[in-house]
């Protein structure tokens, strides 16, 4: 089972100050150990954006290179725009990156692992499966 891991989960796992028994971080570790955690370029960009220290940026960038990016296609972007429009028509707002994550996951039949509650709203309108930590 492959899981597209959203920025919110990576950010939680990469924080210096976090609860040591956090279920989300534990689940991410399990997915990484199984080789099931997937990355895409826009998520990588969000994770790396805003890091002030060049040394921290390089360390994180180099560590994330262990996760190759899913190859995106024109149809992914078209589906993301369709999803954006469908949600907006129902009064649900979101970012372009969020809808690209949704489109990539839906087109590839992947689950999305996120702590971002917006995805629960998207899933009410879009054909999404959200990954939940076990236990």
C-alpha positions as CSV (number, residue, x, y, z in Angstrom):
1,X,0.0,0.0,0.0
2,X,1.5,3.3,-1.1
3,X,0.6,6.5,0.7
4,X,1.1,10.0,-0.5
5,X,2.4,11.9,2.6
6,X,1.2,15.5,2.8
7,X,3.4,18.5,4.0
8,X,1.6,18.6,7.3
9,X,2.8,15.1,8.3
10,X,6.4,15.7,7.1
11,X,6.4,19.0,9.0
12,X,5.2,17.4,12.2
13,X,7.8,14.6,11.9
14,X,10.6,17.0,11.2
15,X,10.0,19.5,14.1
16,X,12.6,19.7,16.7
17,X,10.1,19.9,19.5
18,X,7.4,17.2,19.2
19,X,5.8,14.6,21.5
20,X,8.0,11.5,21.4
21,X,5.0,9.1,21.2
22,X,3.1,11.1,18.6
23,X,0.9,8.6,16.6
24,X,1.3,10.5,13.3
25,X,5.1,10.5,13.6
26,X,5.1,6.8,14.5
27,X,2.9,6.0,11.5
28,X,5.2,7.9,9.2
29,X,8.2,6.0,10.5
30,X,6.3,2.7,9.8
31,X,5.4,3.8,6.2
32,X,9.0,4.9,5.5
33,X,10.4,1.6,6.9
34,X,8.0,-0.3,4.6
35,X,8.9,1.9,1.6
36,X,5.3,3.0,1.3
37,X,5.7,6.8,1.9
38,X,5.5,8.8,-1.4
39,X,6.7,12.3,-2.1
40,X,5.8,14.7,-4.9
41,X,7.7,17.9,-6.0
42,X,5.2,20.5,-4.7
43,X,5.2,18.9,-1.2
44,X,9.0,18.8,-1.3
45,X,9.0,22.5,-2.1
46,X,6.5,23.3,0.7
47,X,8.7,21.4,3.2
48,X,11.9,23.2,2.2
49,X,10.4,26.7,1.8
50,X,11.1,29.1,4.6
51,X,14.1,27.4,6.1
52,X,16.4,30.3,6.9
53,X,19.7,28.5,7.6
54,X,21.5,27.3,4.5
55,X,23.0,24.5,6.4
56,X,19.6,23.3,7.7
57,X,18.2,23.6,4.2
58,X,20.9,21.5,2.7
59,X,20.7,18.8,5.4
60,X,16.9,18.5,5.0
61,X,17.1,18.7,1.2
62,X,19.7,15.9,1.2
63,X,17.6,13.8,3.6
64,X,14.5,14.2,1.5
65,X,16.3,13.0,-1.6
66,X,15.8,9.5,-0.3
67,X,12.2,9.9,-1.5
68,X,11.9,10.3,-5.3
69,X,9.2,12.5,-6.6
70,X,6.1,10.9,-8.3
71,X,6.2,11.9,-11.9
72,X,3.4,14.4,-12.6
73,X,1.5,14.6,-15.9
74,X,-0.6,17.3,-17.5
75,X,-3.7,15.3,-16.6
76,X,-2.8,15.6,-12.9
77,X,-3.0,19.4,-13.2
78,X,-6.2,19.3,-15.2
79,X,-7.8,17.0,-12.6
80,X,-6.6,19.4,-9.9
81,X,-8.3,22.3,-11.6
82,X,-11.5,20.1,-11.9
83,X,-11.3,19.3,-8.2
84,X,-10.8,23.0,-7.3
85,X,-13.8,24.0,-9.3
86,X,-16.0,21.1,-7.9
87,X,-15.1,22.1,-4.3
88,X,-15.5,25.8,-4.9
89,X,-19.0,25.2,-6.3
90,X,-19.8,23.5,-2.9
91,X,-18.3,26.4,-0.9
92,X,-15.0,24.6,-0.1
93,X,-11.8,26.6,-0.5
94,X,-8.3,25.1,-0.9
95,X,-4.9,25.8,-2.3
96,X,-3.7,24.7,-5.7
97,X,-1.1,22.4,-4.0
98,X,-3.8,20.7,-2.0
99,X,-5.9,20.0,-5.0
100,X,-2.9,18.8,-6.9
101,X,-2.3,16.3,-4.0
102,X,-5.9,15.2,-4.3
103,X,-5.7,14.8,-8.0
104,X,-2.5,12.8,-7.9
105,X,-3.8,10.5,-5.2
106,X,-7.2,10.0,-6.9
107,X,-5.7,9.3,-10.3
108,X,-3.2,6.8,-8.9
109,X,-5.6,5.3,-6.3
110,X,-3.3,6.3,-3.4
111,X,-4.3,7.2,0.1
112,X,-3.4,10.6,1.5
113,X,-1.7,10.9,4.9
114,X,-2.3,14.3,6.3
115,X,-3.2,16.2,9.5
116,X,-4.7,19.0,7.5
117,X,-8.4,19.0,8.3
118,X,-9.2,20.6,4.9
119,X,-8.7,17.2,3.3
120,X,-11.7,15.9,5.3
121,X,-13.8,18.6,3.6
122,X,-12.3,17.8,0.2
123,X,-13.1,14.1,0.8
124,X,-16.8,14.9,1.2
125,X,-16.8,16.0,-2.5
126,X,-13.9,14.3,-4.1
127,X,-13.0,10.6,-4.5
128,X,-10.3,10.5,-1.9
129,X,-9.1,8.0,0.7
130,X,-7.4,9.4,3.8
131,X,-4.8,7.4,5.6
132,X,-5.2,7.1,9.4
133,X,-2.5,6.1,11.9
134,X,-3.1,2.5,13.1
135,X,-3.6,1.9,16.8
